[in-house]
Amino acid sequence: MDQVYTFHETVRGHLHVMNEFPCEDSSASFSADKGRYHIAIVSDGHGSKSCFRSDYGSKVATEVTLECLQQFAESMLASEELEERFYKDIFSNPRYRHMTVRRLTDTILAEWHDRVLEDYNKNPPTLEEMGESAVEYQNGKNIEHIYGATLIAALKTTQCLILIQQGDGRCDVFYEDGSVDQPIPWDSRCEDTATTSLCDLDAAESFRSCVVNLSEKPIIACYIGCDGIEDAYRDTYEGLGGSHTLMGGVHTFYRYLTCQINDKSKSEFENWLPEFLTNFSANGIFSRSGSGDDVSVSGIVDLSKIDLFTKEYTYKIKLYSLEEDLFWREDELRGKMRKHGILKKRYDNAKLDLENAVAENKSLIEMLERLQEKRVEFVREIDEMKQELEEYRQDAESAKGQFEGRYTTRFASAMQRFIDEISFGYSQKEASYSKMLEHLMELDEEIKLRENEIDASEKKLNELSLKRDEAQSLFEEYDSKYQAINTEHKNIINQIADLKERMQIE
């Protein structure tokens, strides 16, 4: 009993829904009776405004390709003799292989041209439909461009896998030896939003192809998908290390599909797939976001073989997912590191400014206290001086009253000298007292100055304290997020190490 399963699905892209654009993709699949051959096809219509009927172009591409591949397979397998001769020639004769595939692609291309021209003639585009492209298509020139679309197709028989491609999109082939690759040669013109197309003048010459001898390299699955899948991954065009080898995201996507096919019944899988692809277009899987584009996928899967690989695939899917998470955590840390440093420095400077201001304020208070203590002592000295002056004054008055008119001339001059000495001493004391009062005024002025400085210092302290608190709050809030990401980053690293260890053991 044949265990090969074919499927296909196309969903309208998230951005197409948001912008009210039609779905421009198409896909198809087919399994012949008794498992004689299997077909998978995907076509992606161009989103350019000048290709305003690309949705029809992609639809026609899948239809004519399916018809041509069916006719090709039926003729090739018409008899055991023809089949045996075909395999012998296509594997051993490069010229035969090239000419056979070229006839197939030429037929597909010619049929596609005939169908789109027929549609053009039956339904000529209006000026409104052509819009800015009206001049480009006047007089029926370049009308194939209106229907521009890409094409990828796979035909699998019991011994042969034939792959053809025009334009972008990817074909992933999984082999029984555990390897995976994209065997169709790549066209470097298909980068970013640029692609080759069925509508190109050199389309016949630029078709790429590959023929796989399944006797030498048996496969377990062949998947083809439009660029709406590959554009969701960072590593589509560049290997990033770890599990993120070139096309690591695309390979992981198809490993995931393989596990789903193995775990679900056919009906469950086919019911699940449209919703999954719709969510994938918007949000991606194992990536930060989807491409937003229409998504088409088609596959040929050997159900009898994939069960042997799902455990390994599960590990690889988990590893890729962890390494993708690790990248984004590292990206977040890189993005936050500069601001984290700035906020930390701002907080440290605010703390230092506050500490310096506190020290300065303390110094001013200590200085004021010393001045106030000095003033107390100085006032005491002034009071003592004032008391001495009073005593001098009383002594002088007493001496003058006591001896005035009582002494002879002989003693008068001596007494006068005594009184003069007391008066002179008083005058000196009085002068010193006046200087002490002046110095007290100066001391009071200095105390007042220090008090004003302390008032200003305390105002500055309040301002610096608020500035420190604000800087601390901003830093701690940001640091909390930064440390949380850093913790997640370390946890992911540990999970990756544990997973790799389990993979080696098992």
Secondary structure, DSSP 8 states (H G I E B T S, - for coil): ---EEEEEEEE--HHHHHTT----EEEEEEE-GGGSEEEEEEEEB---TT-TTHHHHHHHHHHHHHHHHHHHHHHHTSSHHHHHHHHHHHHH-HHHHHHHHHHHHHHHHHHHHHHHHHHHHHS---HHHHGGGTTTTGGGTTGGGGG-B-EEEEEEESSEEEEEEESS-EEEEEETTS-EE--S---TT--TT----TTSTTHHHH-EEEEEETTTS-EEEEEEE-HHHHTT-GGGSS--BTTB-TTHHHHHHHHHHHHHHHHS-HHHHHHHHHHHHHHHHHH-SSSSS---S-EEEEEEEETTTGGGTHHHHHHHHHHHHHHHHHHHHHHHHHHHHHHHHHHHHHHHHHHHHHHHHHHHHHHHHHHHHHHHHHHHHHHHHHHHHHHHHHHHHHHHHHHHHHHTTTS-HHHHHHHHHHHHHHHHHHHHHHHHHHHHHHHHHHHHHHHHHHHHHHHHHHHHHHHHHHHHHHHHHHHHHHHHHHHHHHHHHHHHHHHHHHHHHHHHH-
